[in-house]
């Protein structure tokens, strides 16, 4: 069987993959279903470009988690390193009815609303996942995450000789050897996720524009948020 992006046959590991780290979210059927959240959207973008992608994150051990896994599979994103958190619910984007003007489309919101009630991702989880996904060429920290997680991702990328892309909050810095991208406060249309996924795919394919991330961002119509 021919190789695709370093993988051959039905066995996925070890093979060359893009690793995306973050919190995947599910969309309800009322909003069209499928994936939401920067990590899942970025992973799906890279997969749509023909790259092999694995998502590292956590979901609940519930029917919504099952639906999210199915949505990832349908998007061509691997979930071998996706963990289950039995104590918390899978986050879901739902349509929130508006009382003021019924003609307006319902505003989307994430349930559970309190991030503390959503599945957690620890540095040890990421370290274990990156040990399992043995041959990765690109690592993407798709959203601002705690420093210990970023440190683990940076150490693993350095050891593997992989490219590292890190999304940070406004005014924050990332690892010295990483491509650091400031994340917008919100990403309702998925433009930032598309940027990250496209950048990861280009890095993996060795086809990044000559001007690097600046050219990629301009081509996708995304600009750095104003502080």
Number of C-alpha atoms within 10 A of each C-alpha: 7 8 9 13 14 15 17 14 9 7 8 15 15 14 19 21 25 29 27 30 31 24 25 27 25 26 24 18 11 9 12 8 16 20 25 24 24 30 27 30 28 31 35 31 25 28 22 17 14 14 25 25 28 27 27 28 24 26 27 21 17 16 11 19 22 14 18 27 22 16 19 23 13 13 19 20 26 22 17 15 20 20 20 18 18 12 13 18 20 28 28 25 23 20 18 12 13 12 9 7 9 9 8 10 11 15 11 16 14 19 18 16 12 8 11 9 14 22 22 18 20 13 17 12 18 24 16 13 21 20 10 13 20 15 19 23 20 24 26 30 25 28 23 19 19 12 12 13 21 23 15 18 25 25 15 20 22 14 9 14 13 19 20 25 26 25 25 21 15 16 9 12 14 20 16 8 12 19 16 18 24 21 23 19 9 10 12 12 8 15 19 27 26 22 24 32 30 25 26 31 27 20 21 23 14 9 11 17 14 9 8 14 20 13 13 19 19 12 11 13 11 15 13 14 10 8 6
